[in-house]
Amino acid sequence: MEEIYRGYGQDALNAQYDLRPLWPDVPEVIAHRENESARVRNRIPGRLDIAYGDGPGETLDVFPPSNRRNGSPALIYIHGGYWQLSDKSDTSYIAPAFLESGISFVTLNYTLAPRGTLEQMVDECRRAIVWIWRKADEIGVDRNRLFLAGHSAGGHLTAMMLTTNWAGVDGEMPRNPIKGACALSGLYDMEPIRLCFVNDALGLTPDDVPNNSPLYLDPLVDIPLILSVGEIETDEFKRQQTELCAAWSAKGLAVEEIPAPDCHHYTIVGHFGDAETALHRAMIDMMRED
């Protein structure tokens, strides 16, 4: 066996990131996510498909809190899908518990691979956050209480937002436009991604890895960060989180790891949106304590 990465051969490395075959309930979980999200979007009046940029993928949805109050804190959510799949419309199923806590839920799209590059996706997410900050009054949220969360590829993009020099994106932006963040089952070291099947769509080169890997970058904000990975996820996903937690904690960021018991890569999102879980409560507490 030829070693490709950290003792893994090619097939073994692919198996660490080829997730759908690993758990028999994945089709059921995906169907629930899509069906429940459709029900939420039909039941809760939200503003859908708002353009934050000129590209067809540059859109977001805003769902107001159940108390209908303007000026609420907002959770900005970035979906996963290995940077090439899924859509903001699949994330609405986790919104209700946040809405019931008086929090607006904003979910955004970005241009997926292979049409979009990783650098383009990062740039689009940054511009989406600038748009939300600038349009806060118009969409009924408090620009001083913006929080961020994302899953899988969205966890990567969430972490990349924390490496952002916001003044370089928009001169009027504060240093910390995001007051706290949570990354679920995120990908922070892009080298194994470059070396496995996921790169067929992304097209990363060796030179792309350091600039797009949060693990090798400095956090440029001073905010709390929650990290969570499913208890029954693969060793590589657990390593990704462990190494980011160690690296960023050593650089002074307030990082907290919250367990997701009995969760795998597809069930952790619903766990995050469940008001009875420690993970959800930790996110709510972060937003209330700000």
ROTI-319209 format. One record per residue (C-alpha): residue number from 1; residue in three letters; y, z, x. Coordinates in steps of 0.5 Angstrom, whole numbers. Layout:
// ROTI-319209
@nr = NUM&rest = ALA&north = Y&up = Z&east = X
...
This chain:
// ROTI-319209
@nr = 1&rest = MET&north = 0&up = 0&east = 0
@nr = 2&rest = GLU&north = 7&up = -2&east = 3
@nr = 3&rest = GLU&north = 12&up = 4&east = 2
@nr = 4&rest = ILE&north = 18&up = 1&east = -2
@nr = 5&rest = TYR&north = 22&up = 8&east = -3
@nr = 6&rest = ARG&north = 20&up = 15&east = -1
@nr = 7&rest = GLY&north = 13&up = 14&east = -1
@nr = 8&rest = TYR&north = 12&up = 10&east = -7
@nr = 9&rest = GLY&north = 9&up = 3&east = -7
@nr = 10&rest = GLN&north = 12&up = -2&east = -11
@nr = 11&rest = ASP&north = 8&up = -1&east = -17
@nr = 12&rest = ALA&north = 9&up = 6&east = -17
@nr = 13&rest = LEU&north = 16&up = 6&east = -16
@nr = 14&rest = ASN&north = 16&up = 1&east = -22
@nr = 15&rest = ALA&north = 12&up = 6&east = -26
@nr = 16&rest = GLN&north = 17&up = 12&east = -25
@nr = 17&rest = TYR&north = 23&up = 8&east = -29
@nr = 18&rest = ASP&north = 18&up = 4&east = -34
@nr = 19&rest = LEU&north = 19&up = 9&east = -39
@nr = 20&rest = ARG&north = 17&up = 6&east = -46
@nr = 21&rest = PRO&north = 9&up = 6&east = -44
@nr = 22&rest = LEU&north = 9&up = 13&east = -42
@nr = 23&rest = TRP&north = 10&up = 17&east = -49
@nr = 24&rest = PRO&north = 6&up = 14&east = -55
@nr = 25&rest = ASP&north = 12&up = 17&east = -60
@nr = 26&rest = VAL&north = 17&up = 12&east = -57
@nr = 27&rest = PRO&north = 17&up = 7&east = -62
@nr = 28&rest = GLU&north = 18&up = 12&east = -68
@nr = 29&rest = VAL&north = 23&up = 15&east = -64
@nr = 30&rest = ILE&north = 27&up = 9&east = -63
@nr = 31&rest = ALA&north = 26&up = 7&east = -71
@nr = 32&rest = HIS&north = 29&up = 14&east = -73
@nr = 33&rest = ARG&north = 35&up = 13&east = -68
@nr = 34&rest = GLU&north = 36&up = 6&east = -71
@nr = 35&rest = ASN&north = 35&up = 8&east = -78
@nr = 36&rest = GLU&north = 39&up = 15&east = -78
@nr = 37&rest = SER&north = 44&up = 12&east = -75
@nr = 38&rest = ALA&north = 45&up = 6&east = -80
@nr = 39&rest = ARG&north = 45&up = 12&east = -85
@nr = 40&rest = VAL&north = 50&up = 16&east = -82
@nr = 41&rest = ARG&north = 55&up = 10&east = -81
@nr = 42&rest = ASN&north = 54&up = 8&east = -89
@nr = 43&rest = ARG&north = 55&up = 16&east = -90
@nr = 44&rest = ILE&north = 61&up = 18&east = -86
@nr = 45&rest = PRO&north = 67&up = 14&east = -86
@nr = 46&rest = GLY&north = 69&up = 12&east = -79
@nr = 47&rest = ARG&north = 73&up = 7&east = -76
@nr = 48&rest = LEU&north = 68&up = 2&east = -73
@nr = 49&rest = ASP&north = 69&up = -4&east = -68
@nr = 50&rest = ILE&north = 76&up = -2&east = -65
@nr = 51&rest = ALA&north = 78&up = -7&east = -59
@nr = 52&rest = TYR&north = 80&up = -3&east = -53
@nr = 53&rest = GLY&north = 80&up = -9&east = -49
@nr = 54&rest = ASP&north = 79&up = -17&east = -49
@nr = 55&rest = GLY&north = 72&up = -18&east = -48
@nr = 56&rest = PRO&north = 67&up = -18&east = -54
@nr = 57&rest = GLY&north = 63&up = -12&east = -51
@nr = 58&rest = GLU&north = 70&up = -8&east = -51
@nr = 59&rest = THR&north = 69&up = -4&east = -57
@nr = 60&rest = LEU&north = 69&up = 3&east = -60
@nr = 61&rest = ASP&north = 68&up = 7&east = -66
@nr = 62&rest = VAL&north = 71&up = 13&east = -68
@nr = 63&rest = PHE&north = 68&up = 18&east = -73
@nr = 64&rest = PRO&north = 73&up = 24&east = -75
@nr = 65&rest = PRO&north = 71&up = 31&east = -76
@nr = 66&rest = SER&north = 68&up = 34&east = -83
@nr = 67&rest = ASN&north = 74&up = 38&east = -84
@nr = 68&rest = ARG&north = 78&up = 31&east = -83
@nr = 69&rest = ARG&north = 84&up = 35&east = -79
@nr = 70&rest = ASN&north = 88&up = 31&east = -74
@nr = 71&rest = GLY&north = 89&up = 33&east = -67
@nr = 72&rest = SER&north = 81&up = 35&east = -66
@nr = 73&rest = PRO&north = 78&up = 35&east = -60
@nr = 74&rest = ALA&north = 74&up = 29&east = -58
@nr = 75&rest = LEU&north = 67&up = 27&east = -55
@nr = 76&rest = ILE&north = 67&up = 20&east = -52
@nr = 77&rest = TYR&north = 59&up = 18&east = -52
@nr = 78&rest = ILE&north = 57&up = 13&east = -47
@nr = 79&rest = HIS&north = 50&up = 10&east = -49
@nr = 80&rest = GLY&north = 44&up = 8&east = -45
@nr = 81&rest = GLY&north = 39&up = 2&east = -44
@nr = 82&rest = TYR&north = 39&up = 1&east = -37
@nr = 83&rest = TRP&north = 46&up = -2&east = -37
@nr = 84&rest = GLN&north = 42&up = -8&east = -41
@nr = 85&rest = LEU&north = 40&up = -6&east = -48
@nr = 86&rest = SER&north = 42&up = -2&east = -54
@nr = 87&rest = ASP&north = 49&up = -1&east = -57
@nr = 88&rest = LYS&north = 54&up = 4&east = -60
@nr = 89&rest = SER&north = 51&up = 3&east = -67
@nr = 90&rest = ASP&north = 45&up = 6&east = -64
@nr = 91&rest = THR&north = 48&up = 13&east = -63
@nr = 92&rest = SER&north = 51&up = 15&east = -69
@nr = 93&rest = TYR&north = 45&up = 19&east = -71
@nr = 94&rest = ILE&north = 47&up = 25&east = -66
@nr = 95&rest = ALA&north = 55&up = 25&east = -69
@nr = 96&rest = PRO&north = 54&up = 30&east = -75
@nr = 97&rest = ALA&north = 53&up = 36&east = -71
@nr = 98&rest = PHE&north = 59&up = 35&east = -67
@nr = 99&rest = LEU&north = 63&up = 33&east = -73
@nr = 100&rest = GLU&north = 61&up = 39&east = -77
@nr = 101&rest = SER&north = 64&up = 43&east = -71
@nr = 102&rest = GLY&north = 71&up = 40&east = -72
@nr = 103&rest = ILE&north = 70&up = 35&east = -66
@nr = 104&rest = SER&north = 71&up = 27&east = -67
@nr = 105&rest = PHE&north = 66&up = 23&east = -64
@nr = 106&rest = VAL&north = 68&up = 17&east = -61
@nr = 107&rest = THR&north = 62&up = 12&east = -58
@nr = 108&rest = LEU&north = 63&up = 6&east = -54
@nr = 109&rest = ASN&north = 60&up = -1&east = -52
@nr = 110&rest = TYR&north = 61&up = -4&east = -45
@nr = 111&rest = THR&north = 59&up = -11&east = -43
@nr = 112&rest = LEU&north = 51&up = -11&east = -41
@nr = 113&rest = ALA&north = 47&up = -14&east = -36
@nr = 114&rest = PRO&north = 46&up = -20&east = -34
@nr = 115&rest = ARG&north = 53&up = -22&east = -37
@nr = 116&rest = GLY&north = 56&up = -16&east = -34
@nr = 117&rest = THR&north = 56&up = -13&east = -27
@nr = 118&rest = LEU&north = 55&up = -5&east = -26
@nr = 119&rest = GLU&north = 63&up = -5&east = -23
@nr = 120&rest = GLN&north = 65&up = -9&east = -29
@nr = 121&rest = MET&north = 62&up = -4&east = -34
@nr = 122&rest = VAL&north = 65&up = 2&east = -30
@nr = 123&rest = ASP&north = 72&up = -1&east = -30
@nr = 124&rest = GLU&north = 71&up = -2&east = -38
@nr = 125&rest = CYS&north = 69&up = 5&east = -39
@nr = 126&rest = ARG&north = 75&up = 7&east = -35
@nr = 127&rest = ARG&north = 79&up = 3&east = -39
@nr = 128&rest = ALA&north = 76&up = 5&east = -45
@nr = 129&rest = ILE&north = 78&up = 12&east = -44
@nr = 130&rest = VAL&north = 85&up = 10&east = -42
@nr = 131&rest = TRP&north = 86&up = 7&east = -49
@nr = 132&rest = ILE&north = 83&up = 13&east = -52
@nr = 133&rest = TRP&north = 88&up = 17&east = -48
@nr = 134&rest = ARG&north = 94&up = 13&east = -50
@nr = 135&rest = LYS&north = 92&up = 12&east = -57
@nr = 136&rest = ALA&north = 90&up = 19&east = -59
@nr = 137&rest = ASP&north = 95&up = 20&east = -64
@nr = 138&rest = GLU&north = 93&up = 14&east = -68
@nr = 139&rest = ILE&north = 86&up = 15&east = -68
@nr = 140&rest = GLY&north = 87&up = 23&east = -70
@nr = 141&rest = VAL&north = 85&up = 26&east = -63
@nr = 142&rest = ASP&north = 88&up = 31&east = -58
@nr = 143&rest = ARG&north = 89&up = 27&east = -52
@nr = 144&rest = ASN&north = 89&up = 34&east = -48
@nr = 145&rest = ARG&north = 82&up = 35&east = -51
@nr = 146&rest = LEU&north = 77&up = 29&east = -49
@nr = 147&rest = PHE&north = 70&up = 31&east = -47
@nr = 148&rest = LEU&north = 65&up = 26&east = -45
@nr = 149&rest = ALA&north = 57&up = 25&east = -45
@nr = 150&rest = GLY&north = 52&up = 20&east = -44
@nr = 151&rest = HIS&north = 45&up = 18&east = -43
@nr = 152&rest = SER&north = 41&up = 15&east = -38
@nr = 153&rest = ALA&north = 45&up = 9&east = -36
@nr = 154&rest = GLY&north = 51&up = 12&east = -40
@nr = 155&rest = GLY&north = 49&up = 19&east = -36
@nr = 156&rest = HIS&north = 51&up = 14&east = -30
@nr = 157&rest = LEU&north = 57&up = 12&east = -33
@nr = 158&rest = THR&north = 59&up = 19&east = -35
@nr = 159&rest = ALA&north = 58&up = 21&east = -27
@nr = 160&rest = MET&north = 62&up = 15&east = -25
@nr = 161&rest = MET&north = 68&up = 17&east = -29
@nr = 162&rest = LEU&north = 68&up = 24&east = -26
@nr = 163&rest = THR&north = 69&up = 20&east = -19
@nr = 164&rest = THR&north = 75&up = 16&east = -22
@nr = 165&rest = ASN&north = 82&up = 16&east = -19
@nr = 166&rest = TRP&north = 86&up = 16&east = -26
@nr = 167&rest = ALA&north = 93&up = 15&east = -23
@nr = 168&rest = GLY&north = 90&up = 8&east = -20
@nr = 169&rest = VAL&north = 87&up = 6&east = -26
@nr = 170&rest = ASP&north = 94&up = 7&east = -30
@nr = 171&rest = GLY&north = 100&up = 11&east = -27
@nr = 172&rest = GLU&north = 101&up = 15&east = -33
@nr = 173&rest = MET&north = 94&up = 18&east = -33
@nr = 174&rest = PRO&north = 93&up = 25&east = -32
@nr = 175&rest = ARG&north = 89&up = 27&east = -26
@nr = 176&rest = ASN&north = 84&up = 30&east = -31
@nr = 177&rest = PRO&north = 84&up = 26&east = -37
@nr = 178&rest = ILE&north = 77&up = 29&east = -39
@nr = 179&rest = LYS&north = 76&up = 36&east = -39
@nr = 180&rest = GLY&north = 69&up = 37&east = -39
@nr = 181&rest = ALA&north = 62&up = 32&east = -39
@nr = 182&rest = CYS&north = 55&up = 32&east = -40
@nr = 183&rest = ALA&north = 50&up = 27&east = -37
@nr = 184&rest = LEU&north = 43&up = 27&east = -40
@nr = 185&rest = SER&north = 37&up = 24&east = -36
@nr = 186&rest = GLY&north = 42&up = 20&east = -32
@nr = 187&rest = LEU&north = 41&up = 16&east = -26
@nr = 188&rest = TYR&north = 46&up = 18&east = -20
@nr = 189&rest = ASP&north = 42&up = 14&east = -14
@nr = 190&rest = MET&north = 42&up = 7&east = -15
@nr = 191&rest = GLU&north = 38&up = 5&east = -9
@nr = 192&rest = PRO&north = 31&up = 6&east = -13
@nr = 193&rest = ILE&north = 34&up = 2&east = -18
@nr = 194&rest = ARG&north = 36&up = -4&east = -13
@nr = 195&rest = LEU&north = 29&up = -4&east = -11
@nr = 196&rest = CYS&north = 25&up = -3&east = -18
@nr = 197&rest = PHE&north = 24&up = -8&east = -24
@nr = 198&rest = VAL&north = 31&up = -6&east = -27
@nr = 199&rest = ASN&north = 35&up = -10&east = -22
@nr = 200&rest = ASP&north = 32&up = -16&east = -25
@nr = 201&rest = ALA&north = 38&up = -16&east = -30
@nr = 202&rest = LEU&north = 43&up = -12&east = -25
@nr = 203&rest = GLY&north = 43&up = -16&east = -19
@nr = 204&rest = LEU&north = 45&up = -10&east = -14
@nr = 205&rest = THR&north = 45&up = -12&east = -7
@nr = 206&rest = PRO&north = 45&up = -6&east = -1
@nr = 207&rest = ASP&north = 52&up = -6&east = -1
@nr = 208&rest = ASP&north = 53&up = -5&east = -8
@nr = 209&rest = VAL&north = 49&up = 2&east = -8
@nr = 210&rest = PRO&north = 54&up = 7&east = -4
@nr = 211&rest = ASN&north = 60&up = 5&east = -9
@nr = 212&rest = ASN&north = 56&up = 5&east = -15
@nr = 213&rest = SER&north = 52&up = 12&east = -14
@nr = 214&rest = PRO&north = 55&up = 18&east = -16
@nr = 215&rest = LEU&north = 50&up = 22&east = -11
@nr = 216&rest = TYR&north = 54&up = 19&east = -5
@nr = 217&rest = LEU&north = 61&up = 19&east = -8
@nr = 218&rest = ASP&north = 66&up = 25&east = -9
@nr = 219&rest = PRO&north = 68&up = 28&east = -16
@nr = 220&rest = LEU&north = 75&up = 27&east = -16
@nr = 221&rest = VAL&north = 76&up = 32&east = -22
@nr = 222&rest = ASP&north = 76&up = 39&east = -23
@nr = 223&rest = ILE&north = 72&up = 40&east = -30
@nr = 224&rest = PRO&north = 65&up = 43&east = -32
@nr = 225&rest = LEU&north = 59&up = 38&east = -32
@nr = 226&rest = ILE&north = 53&up = 40&east = -36
@nr = 227&rest = LEU&north = 47&up = 36&east = -33
@nr = 228&rest = SER&north = 40&up = 36&east = -37
@nr = 229&rest = VAL&north = 34&up = 32&east = -36
@nr = 230&rest = GLY&north = 27&up = 32&east = -41
@nr = 231&rest = GLU&north = 22&up = 37&east = -39
@nr = 232&rest = ILE&north = 17&up = 32&east = -39
@nr = 233&rest = GLU&north = 21&up = 26&east = -36
@nr = 234&rest = THR&north = 18&up = 23&east = -29
@nr = 235&rest = ASP&north = 19&up = 26&east = -22
@nr = 236&rest = GLU&north = 24&up = 21&east = -20
@nr = 237&rest = PHE&north = 29&up = 22&east = -26
@nr = 238&rest = LYS&north = 28&up = 30&east = -25
@nr = 239&rest = ARG&north = 30&up = 28&east = -17
@nr = 240&rest = GLN&north = 36&up = 24&east = -19
@nr = 241&rest = GLN&north = 39&up = 30&east = -23
@nr = 242&rest = THR&north = 37&up = 35&east = -18
@nr = 243&rest = GLU&north = 40&up = 32&east = -12
@nr = 244&rest = LEU&north = 47&up = 30&east = -16
@nr = 245&rest = CYS&north = 47&up = 38&east = -18
@nr = 246&rest = ALA&north = 46&up = 40&east = -11
@nr = 247&rest = ALA&north = 51&up = 35&east = -8
@nr = 248&rest = TRP&north = 57&up = 36&east = -13
@nr = 249&rest = SER&north = 56&up = 43&east = -13
@nr = 250&rest = ALA&north = 57&up = 44&east = -6
@nr = 251&rest = LYS&north = 63&up = 40&east = -6
@nr = 252&rest = GLY&north = 66&up = 45&east = -11
@nr = 253&rest = LEU&north = 64&up = 42&east = -18
@nr = 254&rest = ALA&north = 62&up = 47&east = -23
@nr = 255&rest = VAL&north = 55&up = 44&east = -25
@nr = 256&rest = GLU&north = 51&up = 47&east = -30
@nr = 257&rest = GLU&north = 43&up = 45&east = -31
@nr = 258&rest = ILE&north = 41&up = 46&east = -38
@nr = 259&rest = PRO&north = 34&up = 45&east = -40
@nr = 260&rest = ALA&north = 31&up = 41&east = -45
@nr = 261&rest = PRO&north = 24&up = 44&east = -46
@nr = 262&rest = ASP&north = 19&up = 39&east = -49
@nr = 263&rest = CYS&north = 23&up = 33&east = -49
@nr = 264&rest = HIS&north = 22&up = 26&east = -46
@nr = 265&rest = HIS&north = 27&up = 21&east = -44
@nr = 266&rest = TYR&north = 28&up = 18&east = -51
@nr = 267&rest = THR&north = 28&up = 25&east = -55
@nr = 268&rest = ILE&north = 33&up = 28&east = -51
@nr = 269&rest = VAL&north = 39&up = 25&east = -54
@nr = 270&rest = GLY&north = 36&up = 28&east = -61
@nr = 271&rest = HIS&north = 36&up = 34&east = -58
@nr = 272&rest = PHE&north = 43&up = 34&east = -55
@nr = 273&rest = GLY&north = 45&up = 33&east = -62
@nr = 274&rest = ASP&north = 41&up = 38&east = -65
@nr = 275&rest = ALA&north = 46&up = 44&east = -67
@nr = 276&rest = GLU&north = 40&up = 49&east = -66
@nr = 277&rest = THR&north = 39&up = 47&east = -59
@nr = 278&rest = ALA&north = 42&up = 51&east = -52
@nr = 279&rest = LEU&north = 44&up = 44&east = -50
@nr = 280&rest = HIS&north = 48&up = 43&east = -56
@nr = 281&rest = ARG&north = 51&up = 50&east = -56
@nr = 282&rest = ALA&north = 53&up = 49&east = -49
@nr = 283&rest = MET&north = 57&up = 43&east = -50
@nr = 284&rest = ILE&north = 60&up = 46&east = -56
@nr = 285&rest = ASP&north = 62&up = 52&east = -52
@nr = 286&rest = MET&north = 65&up = 48&east = -47
@nr = 287&rest = MET&north = 69&up = 44&east = -52
@nr = 288&rest = ARG&north = 71&up = 51&east = -55
@nr = 289&rest = GLU&north = 73&up = 54&east = -49
@nr = 290&rest = ASP&north = 77&up = 49&east = -46
